[in-house]
Amino acid sequence: MPFICQTQRQTDYNLIPQSCPIVIDNGASYFRIGWAGETEPRIVFRNIVQRPRHKITGETITVVGDHDPALLKYFDCTRSGPRSAFDNDVVFQFEIMEYILDFAFDRLGADEAPIDHPILITECACNPVWSRSKMAELLFETYGVPSIEPVYEACCRTNVGGYHVTNYLKQLLSLKYPHHMYE
């Protein structure tokens, strides 16, 4: 499938040893992919997909991430707006996720499946088990990756509600205006 893209395709995929993992930061806004041990990701693009049709030929193309808006004047974008695979930071649309992964592996320089590198992938905190299993299924069956390790960002839950905020505001006001009584 043809891609419209401003991101350059990497050429050193075959030079990286198979033991070096591919790191994927699959965020709801941006998708980042690169190699473990490097300080910056190789490829960064918006995590959206658009599938417009050419106005004359009717051919459907896939536009992933950032694109040149001048090229889209040749395509009918009325029925196909930008779509995300995410709903509330959880991947729900795995068809769209497959387009995004196809594009990301193509830009990284992988010619075709199987991807012979292990994958380190981020996911949101409290990711549902079914979403994790569908992502693993997609990576194993479609791309033939040897192993997957989900990575969580360090996080903790803070129980803060209206009561806590109100009490904190009362404390701040009583420090500034000690002669007023706040109940």
N, C-alpha and C positions, 0 to 999 in steps of 0.2 A: 504494500500500500504506500502511496506517495505521502511524504511528510513535507509541510512547509515550515521552515525553521531558520532562525538566525544563529543557532548554536552550532559551532564547528564540531565535526566528528573527530574523535580521538583516533590516533593511529598506532598506539603502542600496546594494545590489548594483548596481543600474542607474546609480548616481551615480559609481561608480568607473570611471576611464578604462580602455579595453580594453588599454592598454599596461602596466597595473599587474599584475604576476604574483600568482597565488594561491600562498601558501607552505603546504606540507603537511609536517608532521613525523609520519611514519607509524611510531610506535614500537610495540613489542610490548605495552606496557602502556597507554599513552595515545595518542590521536589528537589532534593539534592542527592547526587550520587558521586561516588569516588572510590578511592582505594584506601584501605586501612594503612595507617602510618603516615599519610600525607596530612598537612596542616589544613588544607582547603579542599572542598569538594571540586571534582573536575567539571561537573555539569550542574547547573542550577536553572530551573525554569518554573513558571507558574503551573500549579497542579490542576489544569483545566484542559478539556478537550472540546473541539468544535468540529462538526462534520458537514460542511457546506457542499452544495453541488455547483459545478461549473455552469454558468448561464447559457452557454452555447451547446456544449457536448453532453451535459447532464452527468458527467463523471463526478462521483463523490470522492472527496479527498479528506484526509485527516489532518487537522491543525491541532498540535499539542503545544501547550504553554504559550510562550511569547512568540509573536509573529509580526510580520510587516503588514500594517493595515492597508498599505497601498495595493498589495496583492489581492486583498479580499474584494476589491471593486469588481473583479471578474467572476465572483461567486455569489450565489443566492444564499444569503445567511438568514433569511426570514424564518425558515423552519428549524434552523439549527443554531441555537445560541450556545454560548460557552456553558459546559456542564462540568461539575465536579463529582468525584467519586465519593466524597465525604458528606455525611450528615451529622452534625454535632461532633466533629472530630473523630468519627468512626467511619471506616470504609464500608459503604453499603452497596455501591455500584461497581461490581467486580469486572463488568464488561469495559467500563471506562478505565478502571485500574489496569486492565490488560493493555489497552492502547498506550497508557502512560509508561508502563514497564517496557513495552516494545520499543517505544521511542527512546527511553533512557538507555536501554542496553545497546540500541543502534548507535546512539551518540557516544557511548562509552567505547565503541569499537568492536563489539561482539557481532560477528557476522551472522550467526544463526544459533539456534538452540542445539545442543544443551550448553548452558552456561556452566563451565567447569570450575568455578570459584565458589567458596562458601559465601553466604550472604549474612550480613549483620543489618537488621532493619529495626527502625524505631517504631514504636506504636504508642498511642495515647495511654495515659494512666487509666486503669479499670476498663481496658478494652474487653469487649465481650468475647467469650470463648469461641462462639461461632464465627466471628469476624477473623480472629486469629487463625482458626482452622481453615477457613476459605482462602485466606492469603497464603498459608502454607501449601494448600492444595494447588493453588494457581502457580506458585513458584516451583513446586516439585513436578507437577504434571505437564505444565506448558513449557517451562524453561529447563527442566532437568537439573536443577541445582543440587549439589551434593549434600548440603546442610544449611539450616536456617537457625539463627539465634535472635529472638526478639530482644530489643534493648529498651529499657524504661529509663526515662530521665528521673533523676532523684526528685521525689516529691513526697509531700505529706499532706494530710487533710487537716485543715484548721476549721473548727466549728465556730463560725462567727455568724451571728444573726442579728436581728433588730435589737434584741435585749442587750447584747454585748456592745453594740455600737452606741446605743442610748446611754448606757452606764459610762462608757469611756468619754462621751461628750459631756456628761454631767461632771465627771472628774476634771476635765480640762477647764470647764467653765468655773468650777469652784476654786481652782488654782488661780485663775485670773481675777475672779470677783468673789473673794472669800466672805464678804458680808451678805451675799444673797444665799438664800436657802433653796436648794434644788431637791425635789422629792421624786 
